[in-house]
Amino acid sequence: MPGDYRLYTDLADWWPLISPPEEYTEEAAHLAAVFGSAVPPVREVLDLGSGGGHVAAHLKGRFALTLVDASEEMLSVSRRLNPECAHIRGDMRTIRLGRTFDAVLAHDAIDYMTGEDDLRQVIETAFAHCRPGGLAAFVPDYTAETFSPASGSGGGGRDAAGRQASFREWTWDPDPGDDWIQSEYEFVLHAADGTVQVVREAHRLGAFRRSTWLRLLADAGFDPQPGPGGEAASRPGSGAAPGPGPGSGARLRGHLFLGRRPSG
């Protein structure tokens, strides 16, 4: 889970420099269009695994957002950026809020579901919080059919204190026979006093087959919906190397899986 990695714990305060909010503009616009065209209309959205709130920052003007994340450090980052939004600490696999929403969104953190049981639990959580007729959107970076090794770099910018951050990423599949791949990161963090810290860590990320997604959506009770590109519950990627967190906001996601909770 994200809370197991330094990026989302003691390094969380660097998140706005590693993955700046402005890089999420295009992705958030795409999600806003999906929710904005939904019938019945979407007003209240539950964001599962909301992280530093960089997607939420672009959606909060149109929707009332409730943000859930397992990392208190990341929630603190998001509270500074999105004070208008409700923030709740919780595990996206098991949290139950006792209420429903017009739509449920799971984006970055869904990548950290590396086994089918965990993915099933998140989908069941979404179903439990989705009102009858409501929509759930799941936005993984990877599927087994479309994954290919990639590398790249990103981050940068300077904050008011004079800090600066950048990173490099290498993503590969140690075993194509299972449901996960690995991303290895090198973060270079320049503090305001001129000291530099280099942090390396490897993240294990899910890469499930499309058929697994569709089966688990149906098993939870959702009706899989056609994606914006016309293909049921998915859309092709842009060809850019995706990533689960750092810099991922700059790219439209490789896949979008939609589920409608039946009205009856």
VOPAGU-2260 file (C-alpha; in pm, 1 decimal, decimal comma):
REM VOPAGU-2260
SITE   aa  ch    i         X         Y         Z
SITE  MET   A    0       0,0       0,0       0,0
SITE  PRO   A    1     112,4     363,4     -52,2
SITE  GLY   A    2     165,9     407,3     321,3
SITE  ASP   A    3     444,0     150,3     304,4
SITE  TYR   A    4     662,4     383,2      94,5
SITE  ARG   A    5     865,7     684,0     203,8
SITE  LEU   A    6     725,0     885,6     -85,6
SITE  TYR   A    7     388,9     890,8      91,5
SITE  THR   A    8     515,5     917,2     450,1
SITE  ASP   A    9     824,0    1115,2     554,3
SITE  LEU   A   10     875,5    1250,9     200,8
SITE  ALA   A   11     511,1    1352,8     150,9
SITE  ASP   A   12     584,6    1721,6     201,8
SITE  TRP   A   13     793,0    1706,8    -118,5
SITE  TRP   A   14     495,8    1578,3    -319,0
SITE  PRO   A   15     392,9    1915,9    -469,5
SITE  LEU   A   16     744,9    1950,0    -613,7
SITE  ILE   A   17     782,3    1588,7    -725,8
SITE  SER   A   18     440,6    1583,9    -894,0
SITE  PRO   A   19     313,5    1944,7    -925,0
SITE  PRO   A   20     -63,8    2009,2    -914,9
SITE  GLU   A   21     -62,0    2185,2   -1252,5
SITE  GLU   A   22      44,6    1862,0   -1422,0
SITE  TYR   A   23    -297,5    1713,5   -1342,1
SITE  THR   A   24    -501,7    1965,7   -1538,8
SITE  GLU   A   25    -562,5    1752,1   -1847,2
SITE  GLU   A   26    -639,5    1433,3   -1655,7
SITE  ALA   A   27    -881,7    1614,3   -1424,3
SITE  ALA   A   28   -1056,1    1777,6   -1721,0
SITE  HIS   A   29   -1109,7    1434,5   -1872,1
SITE  LEU   A   30   -1256,5    1301,2   -1546,8
SITE  ALA   A   31   -1474,0    1610,7   -1507,9
SITE  ALA   A   32   -1613,0    1549,1   -1856,1
SITE  VAL   A   33   -1694,1    1188,5   -1764,7
SITE  PHE   A   34   -1874,7    1290,4   -1446,5
SITE  GLY   A   35   -2029,1    1597,2   -1608,5
SITE  SER   A   36   -2194,6    1391,4   -1880,9
SITE  ALA   A   37   -2332,2    1129,6   -1640,3
SITE  VAL   A   38   -2703,6    1076,6   -1599,8
SITE  PRO   A   39   -2825,7    1119,5   -1328,5
SITE  PRO   A   40   -2606,4    1425,9   -1267,7
SITE  VAL   A   41   -2298,5    1393,5   -1045,8
SITE  ARG   A   42   -2264,9    1642,1    -760,8
SITE  GLU   A   43   -2099,4    1453,6    -474,1
SITE  VAL   A   44   -1784,3    1249,1    -540,9
SITE  LEU   A   45   -1591,0    1014,3    -312,0
SITE  ASP   A   46   -1221,6    1006,8    -404,4
SITE  LEU   A   47   -1060,4     683,0    -279,2
SITE  GLY   A   48    -683,1     707,8    -246,6
SITE  SER   A   49    -682,0    1083,2    -302,6
SITE  GLY   A   50    -314,3    1129,6    -211,2
SITE  GLY   A   51    -192,5    1488,3    -209,2
SITE  GLY   A   52    -519,3    1608,2    -363,2
SITE  HIS   A   53    -377,6    1722,5    -694,6
SITE  VAL   A   54    -664,0    1576,1    -898,5
SITE  ALA   A   55    -913,5    1705,6    -643,5
SITE  ALA   A   56    -771,2    2057,6    -679,3
SITE  HIS   A   57    -902,3    2066,3   -1036,2
SITE  LEU   A   58   -1236,8    1898,1    -963,5
SITE  LYS   A   59   -1348,7    2078,9    -647,6
SITE  GLY   A   60   -1487,8    2374,7    -842,1
SITE  ARG   A   61   -1749,1    2148,6   -1002,9
SITE  PHE   A   62   -1810,4    1875,0    -747,3
SITE  ALA   A   63   -1836,7    1836,0    -370,4
SITE  LEU   A   64   -1545,4    1605,9    -285,6
SITE  THR   A   65   -1480,0    1374,1       5,4
SITE  LEU   A   66   -1115,5    1264,0       2,1
SITE  VAL   A   67    -997,9     936,0     156,0
SITE  ASP   A   68    -635,6     828,2     186,0
SITE  ALA   A   69    -439,6     586,6     405,0
SITE  SER   A   70    -149,9     830,8     455,6
SITE  GLU   A   71    -200,1    1104,3     714,0
SITE  GLU   A   72     104,1    1283,2     572,1
SITE  MET   A   73     -49,7    1298,2     224,6
SITE  LEU   A   74    -382,0    1411,4     369,4
SITE  SER   A   75    -196,1    1698,2     538,3
SITE  VAL   A   76     -57,9    1803,5     199,5
SITE  SER   A   77    -407,7    1787,6      51,0
SITE  ARG   A   78    -567,4    1981,0     336,8
SITE  ARG   A   79    -337,2    2274,3     263,7
SITE  LEU   A   80    -429,5    2264,6    -104,6
SITE  ASN   A   81    -797,3    2176,3     -66,9
SITE  PRO   A   82    -929,1    2317,0     261,5
SITE  GLU   A   83   -1282,1    2317,1     117,6
SITE  CYS   A   84   -1288,2    1937,8      91,0
SITE  ALA   A   85   -1364,8    1678,9     357,2
SITE  HIS   A   86   -1058,9    1464,0     436,6
SITE  ILE   A   87   -1081,3    1121,0     599,0
SITE  ARG   A   88    -801,2     880,9     676,3
SITE  GLY   A   89    -885,4     525,6     576,1
SITE  ASP   A   90    -793,9     217,0     378,6
SITE  MET   A   91    -964,1     219,8      39,5
SITE  ARG   A   92   -1011,3    -156,1      64,8
SITE  THR   A   93   -1210,3    -157,3     387,0
SITE  ILE   A   94   -1340,9     189,9     472,9
SITE  ARG   A   95   -1716,3     226,1     516,9
SITE  LEU   A   96   -1855,2     577,4     565,5
SITE  GLY   A   97   -2219,1     482,6     607,7
SITE  ARG   A   98   -2337,1     699,6     317,2
SITE  THR   A   99   -2345,1     699,9     -61,5
SITE  PHE   A  100   -2227,9     938,1    -333,8
SITE  ASP   A  101   -2325,4    1022,1    -690,8
SITE  ALA   A  102   -1985,4     897,4    -808,3
SITE  VAL   A  103   -1677,4     722,4    -671,6
SITE  LEU   A  104   -1327,4     777,5    -811,6
SITE  ALA   A  105   -1014,8     566,7    -760,4
SITE  HIS   A  106    -707,9     687,9    -951,5
SITE  ASP   A  107    -341,1     688,5    -839,7
SITE  ALA   A  108    -369,7     458,0    -539,8
SITE  ILE   A  109    -552,9     185,7    -731,5
SITE  ASP   A  110    -214,1      99,3    -883,7
SITE  TYR   A  111    -100,6     -28,7    -545,0
SITE  MET   A  112    -351,1    -313,9    -551,9
SITE  THR   A  113    -119,7    -595,2    -662,7
SITE  GLY   A  114    -342,4    -895,2    -594,2
SITE  GLU   A  115    -690,9    -977,4    -714,7
SITE  ASP   A  116    -830,3    -994,1    -359,8
SITE  ASP   A  117    -716,6    -637,0    -286,7
SITE  LEU   A  118    -857,2    -509,2    -615,3
SITE  ARG   A  119   -1187,3    -684,0    -544,1
SITE  GLN   A  120   -1206,7    -514,1    -205,0
SITE  VAL   A  121   -1158,4    -166,8    -353,5
SITE  ILE   A  122   -1427,3    -229,1    -613,9
SITE  GLU   A  123   -1660,7    -352,3    -338,9
SITE  THR   A  124   -1584,1     -37,3    -138,0
SITE  ALA   A  125   -1677,0     173,3    -439,0
SITE  PHE   A  126   -2001,1     -19,2    -484,5
SITE  ALA   A  127   -2092,1      22,7    -115,6
SITE  HIS   A  128   -2054,3     402,5    -145,8
SITE  CYS   A  129   -2214,2     444,9    -488,7
SITE  ARG   A  130   -2582,4     535,7    -479,0
SITE  PRO   A  131   -2826,9     346,5    -703,5
SITE  GLY   A  132   -2774,3     478,7   -1055,1
SITE  GLY   A  133   -2436,1     622,5    -955,0
SITE  LEU   A  134   -2106,4     589,3   -1140,1
SITE  ALA   A  135   -1769,1     452,8   -1033,3
SITE  ALA   A  136   -1448,8     537,3   -1223,3
SITE  PHE   A  137   -1125,0     340,7   -1182,3
SITE  VAL   A  138    -812,9     478,1   -1348,5
SITE  PRO   A  139    -514,7     241,7   -1335,5
SITE  ASP   A  140    -195,4     328,2   -1516,6
SITE  TYR   A  141    -135,0     -26,3   -1633,5
SITE  THR   A  142    -307,3    -332,9   -1769,6
SITE  ALA   A  143    -134,8    -659,6   -1848,8
SITE  GLU   A  144    -218,7    -639,4   -2217,9
SITE  THR   A  145     -71,4    -295,3   -2279,1
SITE  PHE   A  146     221,8    -277,7   -2036,1
SITE  SER   A  147     567,5    -218,5   -2177,1
SITE  PRO   A  148     889,4    -126,7   -1990,1
SITE  ALA   A  149     956,1     246,4   -1970,5
SITE  SER   A  150    1185,5     501,6   -1815,6
SITE  GLY   A  151    1176,4     875,3   -1778,4
SITE  SER   A  152    1224,5    1173,1   -1552,8
SITE  GLY   A  153    1012,9    1451,7   -1412,5
SITE  GLY   A  154     943,6    1682,2   -1123,8
SITE  GLY   A  155    1112,4    2012,5   -1071,0
SITE  GLY   A  156    1009,8    2362,6    -986,6
SITE  ARG   A  157    1091,3    2564,5    -678,8
SITE  ASP   A  158     870,5    2651,8    -384,1
SITE  ALA   A  159     865,5    2970,4    -178,7
SITE  ALA   A  160    1120,0    2823,8      63,6
SITE  GLY   A  161    1366,5    2757,3    -218,6
SITE  ARG   A  162    1328,7    2378,7    -225,0
SITE  GLN   A  163    1349,7    2185,1    -550,7
SITE  ALA   A  164    1286,6    1820,0    -643,4
SITE  SER   A  165    1326,0    1591,1    -942,5
SITE  PHE   A  166    1310,0    1218,0   -1005,4
SITE  ARG   A  167    1391,4     937,5   -1245,9
SITE  GLU   A  168    1171,9     631,5   -1296,3
SITE  TRP   A  169    1230,5     283,9   -1438,7
SITE  THR   A  170     928,2      53,7   -1477,9
SITE  TRP   A  171     961,2    -313,7   -1569,0
SITE  ASP   A  172     789,9    -649,4   -1521,7
SITE  PRO   A  173     989,8    -905,1   -1320,3
SITE  ASP   A  174     738,3   -1182,6   -1402,3
SITE  PRO   A  175     480,2   -1142,7   -1682,6
SITE  GLY   A  176     289,3   -1438,1   -1538,1
SITE  ASP   A  177     162,5   -1247,8   -1232,2
SITE  ASP   A  178     -49,6    -935,7   -1179,0
SITE  TRP   A  179     214,5    -680,3   -1082,4
SITE  ILE   A  180     505,2    -482,8   -1220,7
SITE  GLN   A  181     776,4    -276,6   -1051,4
SITE  SER   A  182     868,2      91,4   -1066,8
SITE  GLU   A  183    1203,6     202,0    -931,2
SITE  TYR   A  184    1246,5     567,4    -838,7
SITE  GLU   A  185    1539,4     794,8    -766,0
SITE  PHE   A  186    1434,3    1121,6    -601,2
SITE  VAL   A  187    1678,0    1414,2    -582,0
SITE  LEU   A  188    1560,7    1659,0    -316,3
SITE  HIS   A  189    1729,1    1999,5    -279,8
SITE  ALA   A  190    1651,4    2157,2      58,3
SITE  ALA   A  191    1628,9    2531,4     114,9
SITE  ASP   A  192    1964,2    2530,7     294,1
SITE  GLY   A  193    2140,4    2383,5      -9,5
SITE  THR   A  194    2170,3    2026,3     117,4
SITE  VAL   A  195    2077,0    1749,2    -125,4
SITE  GLN   A  196    1914,9    1417,8     -41,4
SITE  VAL   A  197    1893,5    1126,5    -287,1
SITE  VAL   A  198    1629,0     865,7    -208,2
SITE  ARG   A  199    1577,4     542,9    -398,2
SITE  GLU   A  200    1286,8     304,0    -353,1
SITE  ALA   A  201    1102,2      39,8    -554,7
SITE  HIS   A  202     721,8      33,5    -573,9
SITE  ARG   A  203     519,4    -276,7    -658,8
SITE  LEU   A  204     218,2    -191,0    -877,7
SITE  GLY   A  205     -77,0    -380,8   -1016,9
SITE  ALA   A  206    -115,5    -464,0   -1386,0
SITE  PHE   A  207    -432,5    -669,9   -1424,2
SITE  ARG   A  208    -588,3    -803,0   -1738,4
SITE  ARG   A  209    -886,8    -616,1   -1876,5
SITE  SER   A  210   -1096,9    -929,7   -1836,0
SITE  THR   A  211   -1013,3    -931,9   -1463,6
SITE  TRP   A  212   -1132,9    -573,6   -1425,8
SITE  LEU   A  213   -1459,4    -643,1   -1605,4
SITE  ARG   A  214   -1522,0    -962,5   -1409,1
SITE  LEU   A  215   -1460,9    -797,7   -1072,8
SITE  LEU   A  216   -1682,5    -502,0   -1163,1
SITE  ALA   A  217   -1964,7    -738,1   -1252,6
SITE  ASP   A  218   -1906,4    -955,5    -945,2
SITE  ALA   A  219   -1940,8    -648,9    -720,8
SITE  GLY   A  220   -2275,9    -563,1    -881,1
SITE  PHE   A  221   -2171,9    -292,3   -1127,8
SITE  ASP   A  222   -2278,9    -275,3   -1489,5
SITE  PRO   A  223   -1957,2    -201,1   -1686,5
SITE  GLN   A  224   -2009,6     111,2   -1898,3
SITE  PRO   A  225   -1864,5     216,0   -2233,9
SITE  GLY   A  226   -1559,4     438,3   -2194,2
SITE  PRO   A  227   -1525,7     776,4   -2366,6
SITE  GLY   A  228   -1344,4     616,5   -2659,5
SITE  GLY   A  229   -1639,7     386,0   -2727,1
SITE  GLU   A  230   -1476,0      60,2   -2615,8
SITE  ALA   A  231   -1653,7     -91,1   -2318,2
SITE  ALA   A  232   -1492,0      17,7   -1991,4
SITE  SER   A  233   -1153,3     114,8   -2129,2
SITE  ARG   A  234    -974,4     363,5   -2348,7
SITE  PRO   A  235    -636,4     344,8   -2519,5
SITE  GLY   A  236    -341,8     530,5   -2375,1
SITE  SER   A  237    -163,4     823,7   -2528,9
SITE  GLY   A  238     158,2     629,9   -2575,6
SITE  ALA   A  239     347,0     816,9   -2300,7
SITE  ALA   A  240     521,4     620,0   -2033,8
SITE  PRO   A  241     278,5     610,9   -1740,9
SITE  GLY   A  242     360,5     625,3   -1372,7
SITE  PRO   A  243     168,4     571,5   -1051,0
SITE  GLY   A  244     252,7     893,8    -879,4
SITE  PRO   A  245     545,5    1118,4    -972,6
SITE  GLY   A  246     460,5    1311,3   -1287,3
SITE  SER   A  247     163,0    1094,0   -1373,5
SITE  GLY   A  248     -76,4    1386,5   -1377,4
SITE  ALA   A  249      80,5    1522,5   -1695,9
SITE  ARG   A  250     -54,7    1228,9   -1895,8
SITE  LEU   A  251    -403,6    1107,4   -1961,3
SITE  ARG   A  252    -430,8     767,6   -1801,1
SITE  GLY   A  253    -383,7     457,9   -2008,3
SITE  HIS   A  254    -716,3     309,0   -1905,6
SITE  LEU   A  255   -1049,8     411,6   -1764,3
SITE  PHE   A  256   -1286,3     149,6   -1625,3
SITE  LEU   A  257   -1641,0     262,9   -1552,3
SITE  GLY   A  258   -1912,5      87,6   -1357,4
SITE  ARG   A  259   -2274,3     193,9   -1309,4
SITE  ARG   A  260   -2457,7      75,8    -999,3
SITE  PRO   A  261   -2803,3     -44,1   -1110,5
SITE  SER   A  262   -3093,5     176,1   -1005,8
SITE  GLY   A  263   -3311,9    -112,2    -894,5
